[in-house]
Amino acid sequence: MSTLTWEQGGVINASHSGGGFGGPYAAYPTETVHVQIDKLPIPPPPDGWTVIVHVGLARHEAEHAEIGIMSATKVGLGPDVTFDPWETAAYGQILGFKVGAYAKNGVMRGWWFWQLWEW
């Protein structure tokens, strides 16, 4: 039986104004958040554990807005796993992850959260 042992979440805001010399250009992504998961069981439980990450768009007042998981650091895989296109969910033995948000000509607000499950 799986047991939820910890969860944490937060928000990410991104904005962009089309005024100025650059016109409508905006760097992609306009904001990022790096999350390091610090509640992992040490030593690991005998049967295992997994982390589930989700992101979503909460408020959209822009011409175009996006949010997603850009990359994840997983146990034993070496370098970060990069998602292109960005993912809205990831799971596995994740040690940390990077969330990207993009807004063009306006503002957006998104959310992220992770859950640690043990069995």
Rosetta blueprint (number, residue, H / E / L):
1 M L
2 S L
3 T E
4 L E
5 T E
6 W E
7 E E
8 Q E
9 G E
10 G E
11 V E
12 I E
13 N E
14 A E
15 S E
16 H E
17 S L
18 G L
19 G L
20 G L
21 F L
22 G L
23 G L
24 P L
25 Y L
26 A L
27 A L
28 Y L
29 P L
30 T L
31 E E
32 T E
33 V E
34 H E
35 V E
36 Q E
37 I L
38 D L
39 K L
40 L L
41 P L
42 I L
43 P L
44 P L
45 P L
46 P L
47 D L
48 G L
49 W E
50 T E
51 V E
52 I E
53 V E
54 H E
55 V E
56 G E
57 L E
58 A E
59 R E
60 H E
61 E E
62 A E
63 E E
64 H E
65 A E
66 E E
67 I E
68 G E
69 I E
70 M E
71 S E
72 A E
73 T E
74 K E
75 V L
76 G L
77 L L
78 G L
79 P L
80 D L
81 V E
82 T E
83 F E
84 D E
85 P E
86 W E
87 E E
88 T L
89 A E
90 A E
91 Y E
92 G E
93 Q L
94 I E
95 L E
96 G E
97 F E
98 K E
99 V E
100 G E
101 A E
102 Y E
103 A E
104 K E
105 N E
106 G E
107 V E
108 M E
109 R E
110 G E
111 W E
112 W E
113 F E
114 W E
115 Q E
116 L E
117 W E
118 E E
119 W L
